[in-house]
């Protein structure tokens, strides 16, 4: 084993991993007797190197690509996270008194201002926010939600299972496509929480009906039951005051935190790394008494936000508070003019010597604005789509395109313009 480890060790992996690869290759060879242990080990070494986290160029046109890390953060947010990670910060210390202070008070102040909520709490992610909220407000009791909102999203996240894990019981009302106010009213005597959930990565159309946030808020208030709205994607304000002009058409119908609270929801929950364009986080905002109950629950410590994410979230929210939300990378990418993208696409095609430019659409991604897209030009790559895509993934850095049926598309909306030449070079090499 030591001899094989010395042969395959090229310095690209830690010695411990190299020894483990050598041991496993020899063990497998002893079982089946096939091939050469060295060949097995080298193949596994190459596979391991490819699984290590590394930067990629996102040419899929999916701006919030879950598999690629969702939202790239603003340089200020990245610098804040790096500073928090590389040193000490007043994470839970009151610098005026020198005593222990609250975690995330500055972020809470920003969230109160931006959402209009009385109080706020940031945790590790939105699944954690939902789990904690249900555990704190409905543990051991019943949660009412629409049958049409029993979602499953990436990673087998299923709403009924989250509710059960939080120690509550789920009561589903209505049908897949139609739920009315009276469906909720019939079961509220046995419930301690009304939950409305953003459908996230699907859209139900046709013969449909759902209850508005305002109507559910009125019902909850009349029956003295908390109403929680998990809006998922993290749009702060439907008016988008950080952008010039009217809100884009692809955001039509997307719920926003401020307006949902104004409609009467007691709490809103949403993600930090979707339409907010910040780090992975889950945000709870709304009634102060409920936020206090949630933050005081024992589970709050298990899902709390890291110091790095908290610093990055504070920097992101500060941009919005200063009227600079348009600088957040998600919004900067989403609002690139089609003419600018067309110019860049044609320059890449001319440099690479392959491809043609056609109209298509980019996607917000990560369950945001499901069923909608942002119009713009893309590059259609010639050749066997799967084969060329594999070659692009093997390039350095990897270039990730989008398979669309039998076509491979390169969408530059999420590509830094400084990387256009890299994309062109990778395309030229992949299509030789």
N, C-alpha and C positions, 0 to 999 in steps of 0.2 A: 504493500500500500504506500509506504514512504517513497519507494522508488518511482511509482507511478505519479505520485503527487509532485515530485521534483521535475518529472518530465513535462507535465501539463501546466505547471505554475508559470504563467507569463506576467505575473505582477498586476493583473487587472482585477483580481478578486482577493479578499482577505485569506490568509493562509488557512484559517480554520475551515472556510468553505471549500478550498481546494482539497484539503484532506478528506472532508466529508464526501465530495464528489468522487474522489479516487476510491474510497471505501465502498461506496454504493455501486460503482461500476464493476468492481471486482466481485462483490457479493452477487450482483445480477448475472455476471458471466459464469460464476460457479453454479448457479441454478440452471441456466439454459444452455450454457456452453457455446453460445452463438457469438460470432464476430470477435472483435478485438477490444479488450477493456479500455485501451487508450482511446480508440475511436469513440466509444461510448462516453468516456469522460470528457473528451473535447466537445462533443455535441452538447452535453449537459452544461459545460462551462459557458458555451456560447449562449445557450438558452437562459442561464442565470443572469448573464450580463445584460440581456435584453429585457429582463424583468425589473432591473433596478430603475428607480425613478430618474427620468431624464427629460429635458425640454424637448418638445415637439413643435412643429409648425401646424397649426390647426387650419387646414384648407377645406374643411367640411362645410363651412357656412353655417354651422350650428354654434351660435355665439356662446351659449352656456352648455358646453358639452360635458355631461357628467363624467364620462370615461376619461376626459382630458383635464379634469380639475375644475370644471365650471368657470366662474368669473375670474379673469385676470384682474388683479387689484391695481389701483392707482399707485404710481411711484411713491407718493407720500405714505400710503398705507403699507406698502412693502417695506419702506424704510423704518416705519414705526414698529412693525413686527420684528424686523431684524434687530433694532435697538433693544426691544424688550427681551428678545431671545439671547442677545449677547451680553446682557448686563442685568442690573437690578432696576426695579421700578417701584414706585409707591403703589403697589397693587392693592394692598389692604391696609394701608397706613394713612392716618390723618396727619398731614405734615404740619398742621397748625398746632396740634396737641402732642404729636409724637406717639399717640396711642393707636390701637388697631381701629381701622375705619372700614367702611363698606366697600365691597368689591364692585367696581363698575359704576360709581356714582356719576362720573362725568358722562359716560355713555347713556345712563338713564336720563340725565338732563337733556342731552341732545335728542333722544327719542321722544321725550315728552313734548319738546318744541316742534319736532317734525311730524309727529302723528296726532298731536292733540290729546293724547292719553294722560290720565292723572299720574300714572307711574309706569315703569317699564323694567324689564329684566332680560338680560342676554344670557343664553346658555350655549352648549356646544353645537347643536344643530336643531332644525325644526322638528325632527322626529322626537328628539329629547324634550323640546318645548311642549309638544302635544302629550307625550308620556307623563311628564311632570304635572302638567295642568290637570289632566284627567285624574291622576293619582291624588292630587291635593284637593280637588273640588268634588270628586265623585267616587273616591275609593270605596269599594264595598257596596256601591249603589248603581243606579241605572243611568246610562247616557243615551239620549235620543238623537238619532241622525237619519237622514234620508237614505232609502235603499239605493237610490241613484248615485250616492256619494261613497259607497263602500269600495274605496279605491284600492288598487294595488299598483305601486310604482316600482322603480328600479330597486333591485336587491330584495325582492319579495316583501316589501313593506306593505302590509295589509292593515287597513284601519281596524277591523274587528279584533285582530290579534294584538294591536297596540293597546286598545281599550282593555282587553282581557289581561294583558301584561301589567297594566296600571292598577289592576285589582277591581275594575268596574265591570258592569255587564252592559252589553250593547242591545238597544231596542231599535230595530230598523222599521221605518214607517214609509208608507207610500209604495210606489213601484219603481222599476228601473228608470222609466221615462217621465213619470208624473207623480209629484208629491204635492199635497195641498196643506194649507194651514190646519185644517181640521184633523189631518192625520197626526200632526204633532199634539194637538190639543187633547185628543182622546187618551193619550198615554202619560200625560204630564203628572198625574197624581202619583205615579210610580217612579218618577224620574227626578234626578237631582241636577241635571245639566242638559242643555240643548247644544248640540254641536253641528255646525255647518262647515263642510269641507270643500275647498276648491277642487274641482275634478282633475286638475293637474294635467296629465298627459293624454286626455281624450276629451271629445266634445260630443254631447248628445244633441241631435238635431231632428226636426220633424215634429211629430205629435208629442210635444213635451210641455211640462209645467213644473216650475219650482217656486219655492216661497222666498220672497225678497228678504234681505237683511233687516229692513225696517219692520216688516210684518212679524218676523220671528222675534225681534227685539221687543215689540209691543206685547206679544204673547208671553214671552219670558218674564217681562216686568209685571204683568197682571197676575202671574202665578208664582212670582217671587222665586224664580229659578234662574241661575246664571246662564247667559247666552255667550258661547265662545265661537268665534269665526276664525277658522284656519284658512287664511287666504293664500297660503303657500308661497307664491312667487316673490313677494316682497316689494310690490309697488307702493311707494310712500304716499303719493298724491296723484290722483287721476288727472289733475290739471297739468302735470309735468312743468312746474314753474321754472325748472332749471334748463329747459329747452326753449328755443325761439319757435314761434308759430304754434298752431294747434297740435294736440296730441296726434300721433300717427295712427292711420286706420288699423294697423295690425294689433293695436292695443285696445280696440273697442271691446267693452264688456269685461275687461280685466279688473278685478276688485282691487281697491287701494286701501291702505291702512287708515288714513285720515277720514275718508268718506265712510268707511265701514263703521268706525267708531261714532262718527256723526249720525249715522243711521240708527244708532242705539245699541250696538254690540257692546257687551261688558268687557270683552277682551278680544284682541286680534293676535294671531300667531302668524309669523312668516319667516322666511329664510333670509340669511344675510348674503348668501353667495349666488342669488338669482338676479332678479331685476334691481335689487339694491346695488349689486356690483361690488360687494365687499368680500370678506373672508367667510369661510364656513361658520355659521352661527344660527341659532334659533332665537327669535325675538318675541317676547310677550309684552303687550302694551294694553293699557286700559285702566279699569277701576283700581284705585290704590288699595282698597281693602282686599280685593282678590289677589292682586300681585303680592301683597304681604303674606297671605296664606300660602301662596305658591312658593315664594322664596324661603319660607320657614319650614317647608316640608323636608324630611330627611333625604329624599331623593334628589333634592336640588344640588347637593354636593357631588353626586354621582354624574350629573350631566352638566356641571359648570363649565364655562368657557375658559380656554387657556389664556395665559397672560399675553401670548403673541397675537392670538386672534382678537382679544379685547383691544389691544393697542391698534391693530389694523382696522377694526370696526370703528373705533373712535376717530381715526383719521378719515375714513370714508364718510362717516356721518358729518364730520366737520366740513367737508367739501359741500355737501348739500346745504348745511346751515349757512354757509358763506355764499350761497347762490352759484356754486361752481359744480353742481352735480353733472352738468354736461361734459365735464372732464373725466368723469368716471369711465374707464375703458369700455364697459358694456354700452353706455349711451353714445360714446364717441364712435364705436364701430357701427351701432345700429343706425346712426344718422349720416353715415358717409353717403354723399350724393351718388346716384347711379352713374352720372357722367364721369366722375372721378374713378369709380371702379372700372368702368368701360375702358378708360385710358390705360389703367394699370394692367387689365386683362390682356389688351392688345399688345402692350409692350412685352409682357411675359411670353405670349405666343410668338411674337417676332423673334425674341431672344432664343427661345427654346427650339424654334423651327417646327413645332408641332401644335396641334389643337385648333379649335375654332371657338369663337365667342358667341354665346346665345343668351337669351333672357331666361331667368329662372327666379328663384327666391331663396333667401337665407332664412334660417329659423332661429327664433329666440332661444329655444332649447330648455332643458331641465324642467319641463312641464309648464313653462310660462307661455301664456297666450296660445293654448293648444288649438291646432287646426288652422293657424294663421302663419303668414310669412312676410318677409320684407323683400319687395321686388328689387331685382338687380341683375347684372350680367354675371355669367360664370364661364369657365373654360370647359369645353367637352374634350376629353382626352381620347385619341384614337387607340385602336388595338384592343386586345383582350382586357376587359376592365379589371377582373380579379388579378390577373398576372401583373399588370402595370401597377396596380395598387400595392401589391406585395413588394415590388421593387422600390416604390416610393417609401414604404414603411421601413425598408432596409437601408435607406440613404442616411447620411449623417449631416444635419439632424434629420430624424424621420419627418416625412411630409405626409399628413393624413388627409386623403381626399374623401369624397362622398360617393358611395355606390348608389346609383339610382337606376334600379332595374338592371339593364345591360350596359349602362353608361357609367363612366367614371368622371365625376365633376370636380373641378378645382375652383373653389369660391374664395376670393381674396378678402372678403369683408372682415374676417377675423385674423387676417395676416397683417403683421406690421409691414408697412410699405418698404422698410429697410430690408425685409426678407424676400422681396419679390425676385431679386436676382438669384437667391438660393433656390427658390421654387422653380425658376426657369431652368437652372442647371440640373436640378433633380429630375425635372420632366424630360429634358433632353437625354439624360443618361438612361432613364427608365424606358424610353420609347425607341431606343436604338434597335 
